Amino acid sequence: MYRKNLKLSFVIFLIILLALFTTTVFASTETEKLLQQIIESKTAKPDIFAFINMGNFYCSLDLYEPAEKEYQKALDLDEMNILARINQSYALYKMEEKESALTNLSQIIIEDSNNAFAYFVKGLIYKDTLEYDLAIIEYEKVAELIPQNDKLTSELAQLYQDNDQFIKATETYIKLGKLKASPYILDNFLAYQESAACCLNLGDYYGSVGNIDQAVSAYNKATQFTEDKKSVAIAHYRLGLINLKGKEYEQAIMEKVLSQKFYPLYIEDFTFDNFAQAFIEIGNMHYDAGELKKAHQNYELALQLADSNYILSEAHYKLGLSYYRSQDYENAVREGEIALSLNPEFLSDQQRLIDLLIANAWSNFTKKE
């Protein structure tokens, strides 16, 4: 009797130990995910120059509206950042907001009368609008602040010539022959470094305006910068979503796998590993949008392709919900019962049971009527 009790106690002890171990492992995994998210949220501090770099990248592609928004993000962090203010002024001019651009540049010059870039951009705007007298005033001030710049001197000589100041133009061209080659001033403040983050943002911009082909091209380019694993993972994730919406399921699954390979994103959606799950996810998109007929069609397709009771159970359950939402309570209960028979554990959480019970109650109620 004593030995039986001892064995029983030992078995109970092992069961408790196993339960504790399982709970600890699960908690450890969840804690690791939570810690990663906390660390990322703490360390991902906004970088002013990352926004400026992104704005310059957009400017290089003549995409001035998103460029201006990036400069504004930098200014939201530091409203007095001179580089962001000048670059934003240039973007505003390119967006046909000339007066705002000139007002901003004039304010910068009032604050710092030795800011050559502000004079230069003002001169550039006046030159572009054929206001040569005003352009010359700005360029001459830049030449005082940055002497011996051959490209600047060449532009100033051309301005004299365009304004019919031929003697001044000749004198300046003679001076130009004695100068050494130097960089174009505009390149200095519109310089940028292309990166995965730049291409990722570009893809997001193109996607937001409906240019899907250009978005795909930008995301593909982002994946080439393998040192930035998180941006590469997000690029693959975005490509996968585009493929999913375009019903290119095999490619979508490949992108999903690549995304998780580079960096675990812990994103709740886009979690499928096969075609059946892909159709369930598409059905969920339509269901959330209230497009019940399309949701129903995709859940039916998932049922045809499902290769396990777990996926079959989920597809039947989702199909049941679409019936329930369409007020077809009898079919809703039928699908729920099939889901429960295929995988009892699938319907173990309370909300799903509540859904099934409500549907069942409504079905019984309508039968009585």
Phi, psi and chi 1 to 4 in degrees:
 res  aa     phi    psi   chi1   chi2   chi3   chi4
   1 MET       -  -43.3 -176.2   68.1 -179.8      -
   2 TYR   -62.2  -41.9  175.0   74.3      -      -
   3 ARG   -65.4  -39.6  -73.0 -176.3  178.5  178.8
   4 LYS   -62.5  -43.6  -74.5 -176.1  179.4  179.0
   5 ASN   -63.1  -37.9  -71.2  -22.5      -      -
   6 LEU   -65.3  -44.1 -174.2   62.9      -      -
   7 LYS   -62.5  -42.9  -74.2 -178.8  179.8  179.6
   8 LEU   -61.9  -43.8 -178.6   61.3      -      -
   9 SER   -62.5  -39.8  -60.4      -      -      -
  10 PHE   -65.4  -41.9 -176.7   68.7      -      -
  11 VAL   -62.9  -45.7  169.5      -      -      -
  12 ILE   -59.9  -41.9  -67.8  170.3      -      -
  13 PHE   -60.4  -42.5  173.2   73.9      -      -
  14 LEU   -64.3  -40.6  -74.1  177.1      -      -
  15 ILE   -62.1  -46.0  -67.9  169.5      -      -
  16 ILE   -61.6  -42.9  -66.1  170.3      -      -
  17 LEU   -62.3  -42.0 -171.6   63.7      -      -
  18 LEU   -65.0  -42.0 -179.5   61.6      -      -
  19 ALA   -62.5  -42.9      -      -      -      -
  20 LEU   -63.5  -41.1  -75.8  171.8      -      -
  21 PHE   -63.2  -45.4  175.8   75.2      -      -
  22 THR   -61.8  -44.7  -55.3      -      -      -
  23 THR   -62.5  -40.6  -55.1      -      -      -
  24 THR   -65.7  -43.0  -57.0      -      -      -
  25 VAL   -62.5  -46.0  169.9      -      -      -
  26 PHE   -61.7  -46.8  175.5   76.3      -      -
  27 ALA   -62.6  -38.0      -      -      -      -
  28 SER   -62.4  -43.0  175.7      -      -      -
  29 THR   -63.5  -46.8  -56.4      -      -      -
  30 GLU   -64.6  -39.4  -67.8  -57.4  -52.5      -
  31 THR   -64.0  -40.0  -56.3      -      -      -
  32 GLU   -60.6  -44.0 -174.9 -178.8  -18.2      -
  33 LYS   -62.0  -45.0  -70.6 -178.1 -178.0  179.4
  34 LEU   -63.5  -42.5 -177.6   60.3      -      -
  35 LEU   -62.7  -40.5  -78.0  173.1      -      -
  36 GLN   -61.4  -43.6 -179.0  176.1  -24.0      -
  37 GLN   -63.6  -40.3  -68.1  169.3   -1.9      -
  38 ILE   -65.6  -44.7  -67.7  170.3      -      -
  39 ILE   -61.0  -44.3  -69.8  167.3      -      -
  40 GLU   -63.5  -41.0  -73.2  179.9    0.3      -
  41 SER   -67.0  -31.3   65.2      -      -      -
  42 LYS   -79.5  -36.2  -64.7  -69.3 -175.7 -175.6
  43 THR   -88.5  -20.3   55.5      -      -      -
  44 ALA   -81.7   64.0      -      -      -      -
  45 LYS   -76.7  141.0  -65.9  179.6  179.6  177.5
  46 PRO   -60.5  137.9  -21.0   31.8      -      -
  47 ASP  -112.4  115.6 -176.7   -9.0      -      -
  48 ILE   -55.7  -46.6  -67.8  173.9      -      -
  49 PHE   -74.3  -20.6  -70.3   98.9      -      -
  50 ALA   -66.7  -40.0      -      -      -      -
  51 PHE   -66.9  -42.0  -69.8  132.1      -      -
  52 ILE   -64.2  -43.5  -67.0  173.3      -      -
  53 ASN   -59.0  -41.9 -175.2   72.0      -      -
  54 MET   -64.7  -41.8 -168.7   66.5 -133.3      -
  55 GLY   -61.8  -42.6      -      -      -      -
  56 ASN   -64.9  -36.8  -66.7   -7.0      -      -
  57 PHE   -61.7  -45.2  176.9   66.3      -      -
  58 TYR   -62.2  -41.1  -81.8  130.2      -      -
  59 CYS   -59.9  -38.4  -84.9      -      -      -
  60 SER   -63.6  -21.1   72.4      -      -      -
  61 LEU  -102.0    8.5  -60.2  169.2      -      -
  62 ASP    62.3   29.1  -62.5  -27.7      -      -
  63 LEU  -102.2   80.9  -62.4  171.6      -      -
  64 TYR   -79.1  -29.7  -61.7  107.9      -      -
  65 GLU   -65.8  -51.4 -173.5  173.8  -17.2      -
  66 PRO   -65.0  -29.7   20.3  -31.1      -      -
  67 ALA   -62.1  -45.9      -      -      -      -
  68 GLU   -60.4  -37.8 -170.7  -84.5  -29.5      -
  69 LYS   -65.7  -37.6  -69.7  178.1 -179.6  176.7
  70 GLU   -66.3  -41.0  -66.8  -62.0  -38.6      -
  71 TYR   -63.7  -36.0  -62.6  137.1      -      -
  72 GLN   -66.2  -36.2 -173.7   56.8   52.4      -
  73 LYS   -60.7  -41.0  -70.5  176.9 -173.2  176.3
  74 ALA   -64.0  -41.0      -      -      -      -
  75 LEU   -71.0  -26.5  -68.6  171.5      -      -
  76 ASP   -64.9  -26.9  -70.9  -19.3      -      -
  77 LEU   -87.7  -33.9  -62.8  174.2      -      -
  78 ASP  -149.3   95.7  178.0    8.7      -      -
  79 GLU   -66.9  -13.3   62.7 -178.5   13.4      -
  80 MET  -102.9    8.5  -62.7  -53.8  -67.9      -
  81 ASN   -65.6  113.8 -173.7  -75.4      -      -
  82 ILE   -64.5  -43.6  -66.8  -63.0      -      -
  83 LEU   -60.9  -45.1 -169.1   57.3      -      -
  84 ALA   -64.9  -38.5      -      -      -      -
  85 ARG   -66.3  -44.2  -68.5  169.4   70.3 -170.3
  86 ILE   -67.1  -45.8  -65.6  175.1      -      -
  87 ASN   -64.0  -38.2  -69.5   13.2      -      -
  88 GLN   -63.9  -38.5 -174.0 -175.3   52.0      -
  89 SER   -61.5  -42.5  -60.6      -      -      -
  90 TYR   -62.7  -43.5 -179.2   73.7      -      -
  91 ALA   -63.6  -40.8      -      -      -      -
  92 LEU   -61.5  -40.9  -75.1  169.6      -      -
  93 TYR   -61.3  -44.6  165.1   66.1      -      -
  94 LYS   -66.4  -19.7  -71.5  -67.2 -171.6  178.0
  95 MET   -91.1   12.7  -67.9  164.8   59.8      -
  96 GLU    68.2   32.0  -59.7 -176.7   -1.0      -
  97 GLU  -113.7   63.3  -64.0 -175.5   32.1      -
  98 LYS   -60.2  -47.6  175.9 -173.5  169.0 -174.1
  99 GLU   -63.1  -40.6  -65.7  -52.6  -43.2      -
 100 SER   -63.5  -41.0  -64.7      -      -      -
 101 ALA   -62.5  -47.8      -      -      -      -
 102 LEU   -65.7  -38.4  -69.1  172.5      -      -
 103 THR   -62.3  -44.3  -60.8      -      -      -
 104 ASN   -62.5  -43.7  -68.3  -12.1      -      -
 105 LEU   -66.8  -39.6  -67.8  166.3      -      -
 106 SER   -63.1  -37.3  -64.2      -      -      -
 107 GLN   -65.7  -39.4 -178.3   59.4   39.8      -
 108 ILE   -63.2  -40.9  -67.4  169.6      -      -
 109 ILE   -66.8  -36.3  -69.9  167.8      -      -
 110 ILE   -61.9  -41.2  -70.0  169.8      -      -
 111 GLU   -72.4  -32.3  -64.7  167.5    6.6      -
 112 ASP  -146.8   99.5  179.3    7.5      -      -
 113 SER   -73.0   -4.7   59.1      -      -      -
 114 ASN  -107.6   17.4  -68.0  -39.5      -      -
 115 ASN   -85.2   98.1 -166.8  -55.3      -      -
 116 ALA   -63.7  -36.7      -      -      -      -
 117 PHE   -63.3  -39.8  -76.5  136.9      -      -
 118 ALA   -64.0  -44.0      -      -      -      -
 119 TYR   -60.6  -42.3  -72.8  112.1      -      -
 120 PHE   -63.1  -45.1  179.2   74.0      -      -
 121 VAL   -67.4  -37.7  175.8      -      -      -
 122 LYS   -59.7  -46.4  -83.7 -171.2   75.9  176.4
 123 GLY   -61.6  -38.5      -      -      -      -
 124 LEU   -62.1  -41.9 -165.1   67.6      -      -
 125 ILE   -64.6  -46.1  -67.6  170.8      -      -
 126 TYR   -64.3  -39.5  -73.3  132.4      -      -
 127 LYS   -63.9  -42.0 -177.5  178.8   77.2  167.4
 128 ASP   -64.8  -30.0 -156.7   39.9      -      -
 129 THR   -96.6   13.1   54.9      -      -      -
 130 LEU    64.3   25.0  -52.5 -178.0      -      -
 131 GLU   -95.0   75.0  -61.6  173.4   82.0      -
 132 TYR   -64.0  -39.4  -62.0  126.6      -      -
 133 ASP   -56.7  -47.6  -74.7  -19.6      -      -
 134 LEU   -70.2  -36.5  -64.0  172.9      -      -
 135 ALA   -63.4  -41.7      -      -      -      -
 136 ILE   -61.5  -41.7  -74.3  169.5      -      -
 137 ILE   -56.9  -45.0  -67.2  170.1      -      -
 138 GLU   -69.8  -42.6  -55.2  -59.8  -26.4      -
 139 TYR   -66.1  -37.4  -92.3   78.8      -      -
 140 GLU   -63.7  -35.9  -74.6  178.8  -21.5      -
 141 LYS   -67.5  -39.1 -173.5   63.2 -179.9  177.2
 142 VAL   -64.2  -41.1 -179.0      -      -      -
 143 ALA   -62.3  -32.0      -      -      -      -
 144 GLU   -67.9  -40.7  -70.6  177.4   21.7      -
 145 LEU   -81.1  -30.9  -65.0  168.0      -      -
 146 ILE  -126.8   78.6  -52.2  177.9      -      -
 147 PRO   -74.5  165.9   26.2  -31.7      -      -
 148 GLN    65.5   26.8  -52.5  -60.7  -48.3      -
 149 ASN  -102.6  111.0 -174.5  -69.6      -      -
 150 ASP   -65.4  -38.7   65.8  -36.9      -      -
 151 LYS   -68.4  -41.0  -66.9 -174.6 -178.6  -64.5
 152 LEU   -63.7  -44.2  173.9   64.4      -      -
 153 THR   -62.8  -38.9  -56.2      -      -      -
 154 SER   -62.7  -42.5  175.3      -      -      -
 155 GLU   -66.6  -39.0  -71.7 -168.1   29.2      -
 156 LEU   -65.0  -41.7 -177.9   55.5      -      -
 157 ALA   -60.5  -42.1      -      -      -      -
 158 GLN   -64.2  -37.5 -174.8   62.4   52.6      -
 159 LEU   -63.8  -43.2  -79.8  170.7      -      -
 160 TYR   -58.3  -44.2  -73.5  136.7      -      -
 161 GLN   -64.9  -44.6 -174.6  175.8  -33.4      -
 162 ASP   -64.1  -26.8  -67.8  -22.4      -      -
 163 ASN   -94.7   12.2 -156.2   39.5      -      -
 164 ASP    64.5   27.5  -63.1  -29.0      -      -
 165 GLN  -100.9   74.5  -64.8  175.6 -113.3      -
 166 PHE   -69.9  -34.7  -61.7  114.9      -      -
 167 ILE   -65.7  -46.2  -65.2  174.9      -      -
 168 LYS   -60.7  -41.1  -82.4  -90.3 -167.0 -177.4
 169 ALA   -61.9  -44.7      -      -      -      -
 170 THR   -62.7  -45.9  -58.0      -      -      -
 171 GLU   -59.8  -39.8  -69.2  173.4  -11.9      -
 172 THR   -71.4  -37.7  -51.7      -      -      -
 173 TYR   -65.3  -36.6  -80.8  126.2      -      -
 174 ILE   -64.0  -42.7  -69.1  170.6      -      -
 175 LYS   -62.6  -36.8  179.4 -176.2  176.5 -177.8
 176 LEU   -60.9  -34.7 -178.4   62.2      -      -
 177 GLY   -64.9  -18.4      -      -      -      -
 178 LYS   -97.3   -1.8  -59.7  175.9 -177.0  178.7
 179 LEU   -95.7  154.0  -63.8  177.9      -      -
 180 LYS   -91.0  154.6  -66.1 -179.0  180.0  178.7
 181 ALA   -62.5  139.6      -      -      -      -
 182 SER  -143.4  161.0   51.4      -      -      -
 183 PRO   -70.1  154.1   25.0  -33.6      -      -
 184 TYR   -70.0  130.4 -176.2   45.8      -      -
 185 ILE   -60.5  -39.8  -65.2  173.3      -      -
 186 LEU   -60.0  -31.7 -165.8   63.8      -      -
 187 ASP   -62.7  -28.9  -69.8  -17.8      -      -
 188 ASN   -66.3  -41.6  -68.2  -23.6      -      -
 189 PHE   -99.6   -4.1   78.9   98.5      -      -
 190 LEU  -108.3   15.8  -74.1 -178.5      -      -
 191 ALA   -67.6  147.4      -      -      -      -
 192 TYR  -150.5  161.5   67.4   90.5      -      -
 193 GLN  -119.7  117.0 -176.0  174.9    2.6      -
 194 GLU   -68.8  139.8 -165.1  172.7   24.2      -
 195 SER  -151.5  175.0   64.5      -      -      -
 196 ALA   -61.3  -40.7      -      -      -      -
 197 ALA   -62.2  -39.5      -      -      -      -
 198 CYS   -61.1  -50.2  -77.2      -      -      -
 199 CYS   -66.4  -35.3  -64.1      -      -      -
 200 LEU   -63.9  -46.4 -178.9   61.6      -      -
 201 ASN   -63.0  -38.3  -85.0  -84.0      -      -
 202 LEU   -63.1  -43.5 -179.5   62.1      -      -
 203 GLY   -60.7  -41.5      -      -      -      -
 204 ASP   -62.4  -39.9  -69.1  -15.3      -      -
 205 TYR   -64.2  -49.4  166.9   72.1      -      -
 206 TYR   -60.8  -39.3  -78.9  135.3      -      -
 207 GLY   -62.8  -38.3      -      -      -      -
 208 SER   -68.6  -25.1   69.8      -      -      -
 209 VAL  -102.1    7.3  -63.3      -      -      -
 210 GLY    86.2    9.4      -      -      -      -
 211 ASN   -90.9   77.3  -66.7  -21.7      -      -
 212 ILE   -65.4  -40.5  -57.2  -57.8      -      -
 213 ASP   -60.8  -43.3  -71.6  -17.2      -      -
 214 GLN   -69.2  -33.9  -71.6  175.5  -63.5      -
 215 ALA   -62.8  -45.2      -      -      -      -
 216 VAL   -60.6  -43.6  168.4      -      -      -
 217 SER   -60.5  -43.3  177.1      -      -      -
 218 ALA   -66.5  -42.5      -      -      -      -
 219 TYR   -64.5  -41.3  -69.9  139.4      -      -
 220 ASN   -61.1  -38.8  -81.0  -35.8      -      -
 221 LYS   -67.0  -37.5 -167.3  168.0 -174.5 -179.9
 222 ALA   -59.3  -35.1      -      -      -      -
 223 THR   -69.2  -11.1   62.1      -      -      -
 224 GLN   -79.2  -18.7  -63.0  172.4   15.9      -
 225 PHE   -92.6   76.4  -63.8   87.5      -      -
 226 THR   -69.4  -12.4   53.5      -      -      -
 227 GLU   -72.1  -25.5   69.2  -78.9   -4.7      -
 228 ASP   -96.9   83.1 -177.2   -3.8      -      -
 229 LYS   -63.4  -38.5  -65.5 -174.7 -178.2  -61.1
 230 LYS   -66.0  -45.3 -173.5  172.0 -176.5 -180.0
 231 SER   -64.4  -38.7  -68.0      -      -      -
 232 VAL   -63.6  -42.5  169.7      -      -      -
 233 ALA   -62.3  -42.8      -      -      -      -
 234 ILE   -65.8  -37.3  -65.5  171.6      -      -
 235 ALA   -62.0  -45.3      -      -      -      -
 236 HIS   -62.2  -39.3  -79.3  -60.8      -      -
 237 TYR   -61.5  -45.0  167.1   74.5      -      -
 238 ARG   -63.5  -41.7  -61.6  -89.3 -160.2  -87.7
 239 LEU   -62.2  -39.9  -74.6  167.7      -      -
 240 GLY   -62.8  -40.6      -      -      -      -
 241 LEU   -64.5  -39.4  -74.1 -178.3      -      -
 242 ILE   -63.6  -44.3  -69.5  170.9      -      -
 243 ASN   -63.2  -38.9  -70.4  -36.4      -      -
 244 LEU   -62.3  -46.6 -179.4   60.3      -      -
 245 LYS   -67.0  -29.5  -70.0  174.3 -177.5  176.3
 246 GLY   -86.7    6.6      -      -      -      -
 247 LYS    62.4   26.9  -60.7 -176.5  178.9  180.0
 248 GLU   -95.9   77.1  -61.9  176.8   20.4      -
 249 TYR   -69.2  -40.1  -54.9  118.0      -      -
 250 GLU   -62.4  -43.6 -170.5  170.2   -6.9      -
 251 GLN   -66.6  -37.9 -173.5   66.1   25.8      -
 252 ALA   -61.4  -43.4      -      -      -      -
 253 ILE   -64.2  -40.5  -69.1  169.6      -      -
 254 MET   -61.7  -43.3 -173.3 -172.8   77.6      -
 255 GLU   -65.2  -36.9  -63.9  -66.0  -11.9      -
 256 LYS   -62.8  -43.8 -178.8 -103.1 -176.3 -178.7
 257 VAL   -64.0  -44.1  171.2      -      -      -
 258 LEU   -63.5  -38.6  -73.5  170.8      -      -
 259 SER   -59.4  -49.3  175.3      -      -      -
 260 GLN   -69.5  -27.0  -67.7  -57.7  102.3      -
 261 LYS   -67.2  -41.4  174.7 -175.6  174.0 -176.8
 262 PHE   -76.2  -41.6  -87.1   93.6      -      -
 263 TYR  -162.5  125.5 -169.4   93.3      -      -
 264 PRO   -71.7  111.3   24.2  -30.7      -      -
 265 LEU   -86.8  -20.7  -63.7  171.6      -      -
 266 TYR    54.0   43.0  -58.7  119.9      -      -
 267 ILE   -90.9  134.4  -64.0  173.3      -      -
 268 GLU   -70.2  -37.6  -69.5 -177.6    0.9      -
 269 ASP   -89.4  177.6   59.1  -10.9      -      -
 270 PHE    57.3   52.6 -167.1   48.8      -      -
 271 THR  -111.7    5.8   55.2      -      -      -
 272 PHE   -72.2  154.5   57.8   85.4      -      -
 273 ASP  -119.5   -2.9  -69.6  -49.0      -      -
 274 ASN  -153.1  175.8   55.7   51.4      -      -
 275 PHE   -63.7  -37.6  -65.0  139.3      -      -
 276 ALA   -60.3  -45.9      -      -      -      -
 277 GLN   -65.8  -32.3  -74.4 -176.5  -47.1      -
 278 ALA   -62.0  -44.5      -      -      -      -
 279 PHE   -66.2  -35.9  -78.8  118.6      -      -
 280 ILE   -62.0  -42.6  -69.9  173.7      -      -
 281 GLU   -67.0  -39.3 -164.1  144.5  -29.1      -
 282 ILE   -63.6  -41.5  -64.0  168.7      -      -
 283 GLY   -59.0  -40.4      -      -      -      -
 284 ASN   -62.1  -39.5  -67.7  -16.4      -      -
 285 MET   -59.5  -46.8  -68.2  177.2 -174.3      -
 286 HIS   -67.7  -38.6  -70.3  -56.1      -      -
 287 TYR   -61.3  -46.0 -179.2   86.2      -      -
 288 ASP   -63.9  -29.6  -67.8  -21.6      -      -
 289 ALA   -85.0   -0.9      -      -      -      -
 290 GLY    81.4   10.4      -      -      -      -
 291 GLU   -92.4   77.2  -60.2  166.9  -14.0      -
 292 LEU   -67.5  -35.3  -60.9 -179.2      -      -
 293 LYS   -63.8  -44.7 -173.3  175.7  179.7 -179.5
 294 LYS   -67.7  -37.7  -69.8 -178.1  179.0  178.4
 295 ALA   -61.2  -46.4      -      -      -      -
 296 HIS   -56.8  -45.6 -174.5  105.9      -      -
 297 GLN   -60.9  -41.5  -70.1  170.5  -12.3      -
 298 ASN   -72.7  -35.5  -79.5  -77.8      -      -
 299 TYR   -65.8  -36.5  -66.3  142.5      -      -
 300 GLU   -63.1  -42.2  -70.3  -80.5   10.5      -
 301 LEU   -62.8  -38.8  -73.8  168.7      -      -
 302 ALA   -61.9  -39.0      -      -      -      -
 303 LEU   -62.3  -36.3  -72.2  173.4      -      -
 304 GLN   -70.4  -28.2  -64.4  172.8   27.0      -
 305 LEU  -103.5   -9.8  -64.8  170.3      -      -
 306 ALA   -61.5  137.6      -      -      -      -
 307 ASP  -119.1   13.6   56.2    1.3      -      -
 308 SER  -152.5  155.2   71.4      -      -      -
 309 ASN   -61.9  -32.2  -78.7   -9.1      -      -
 310 TYR   -61.9  -48.1  178.0   82.8      -      -
 311 ILE   -70.6  -39.1  -62.9  172.4      -      -
 312 LEU   -58.7  -43.3  -87.8  171.2      -      -
 313 SER   -61.6  -44.7  177.2      -      -      -
 314 GLU   -64.3  -42.1 -176.8  176.4    5.9      -
 315 ALA   -63.8  -43.3      -      -      -      -
 316 HIS   -63.5  -41.8  -82.2  -67.2      -      -
 317 TYR   -62.7  -46.8  170.6   69.9      -      -
 318 LYS   -63.1  -39.5  -64.4  -71.9 -173.9  175.7
 319 LEU   -62.5  -39.7 -173.7   58.3      -      -
 320 GLY   -61.2  -40.2      -      -      -      -
 321 LEU   -64.2  -38.2  -74.6 -174.0      -      -
 322 SER   -66.7  -36.1   67.0      -      -      -
 323 TYR   -64.5  -44.9  -82.3  126.9      -      -
 324 TYR   -59.7  -43.6  171.1   55.3      -      -
 325 ARG   -68.1  -26.1 -163.7  168.1  169.7 -176.2
 326 SER   -85.7    4.8  -57.3      -      -      -
 327 GLN    68.0   23.4  -62.1 -174.9  -11.3      -
 328 ASP   -97.6   78.5 -175.2  -11.9      -      -
 329 TYR   -70.4  -31.7  -55.9  113.6      -      -
 330 GLU   -64.3  -47.9 -171.6  171.0  -10.7      -
 331 ASN   -67.4  -32.1  -79.3  -36.4      -      -
 332 ALA   -61.6  -45.2      -      -      -      -
 333 VAL   -65.4  -41.8  171.9      -      -      -
 334 ARG   -57.9  -47.7 -174.2 -163.5   71.5 -136.0
 335 GLU   -66.2  -37.4  -65.9  -62.6  -30.4      -
 336 GLY   -64.2  -40.4      -      -      -      -
 337 GLU   -67.5  -37.3  -71.7  173.6  -16.7      -
 338 ILE   -64.4  -43.9  -67.3  172.0      -      -
 339 ALA   -59.3  -43.1      -      -      -      -
 340 LEU   -66.6  -37.3 -170.9   60.0      -      -
 341 SER   -70.7  -33.5   67.7      -      -      -
 342 LEU   -74.4  -36.7  -71.4  167.9      -      -
 343 ASN  -152.8   86.5 -174.9    7.8      -      -
 344 PRO   -56.0  -33.6  -23.2   33.4      -      -
 345 GLU   -70.0  -23.7  -67.4 -178.6    1.5      -
 346 PHE   -61.6  -37.1  178.3   73.3      -      -
 347 LEU   -97.6   30.4  -70.3  170.6      -      -
 348 SER   -80.6  -24.0   61.3      -      -      -
 349 ASP   -77.6  151.0   79.9   70.7      -      -
 350 GLN   -62.0  -40.9  -68.6 -178.5   -2.2      -
 351 GLN   -61.7  -40.5 -174.7   56.7   52.0      -
 352 ARG   -67.0  -38.3  -74.6  171.5  174.6  158.6
 353 LEU   -65.1  -38.7  -78.7  172.0      -      -
 354 ILE   -62.1  -44.6  -71.4  168.3      -      -
 355 ASP   -56.5  -46.0  -70.5  -19.9      -      -
 356 LEU   -65.6  -42.3 -176.8   58.8      -      -
 357 LEU   -65.2  -40.9  -70.9  169.8      -      -
 358 ILE   -62.1  -46.1  -69.3  172.6      -      -
 359 ALA   -59.9  -42.2      -      -      -      -
 360 ASN   -64.2  -42.1 -169.2   36.8      -      -
 361 ALA   -62.2  -44.0      -      -      -      -
 362 TRP   -64.0  -38.7  -89.5  106.9      -      -
 363 SER   -62.6  -45.6  178.8      -      -      -
 364 ASN   -64.6  -37.3  -68.5  -25.9      -      -
 365 PHE   -64.9  -44.6  178.0   75.5      -      -
 366 THR   -69.3  -31.1   52.4      -      -      -
 367 LYS   -65.6  -39.1  -78.0  178.5 -177.5  177.0
 368 LYS   -64.1  -37.7  -71.2  176.5 -177.6  178.2
 369 GLU   -67.4      -  -69.7 -175.1  -19.5      -
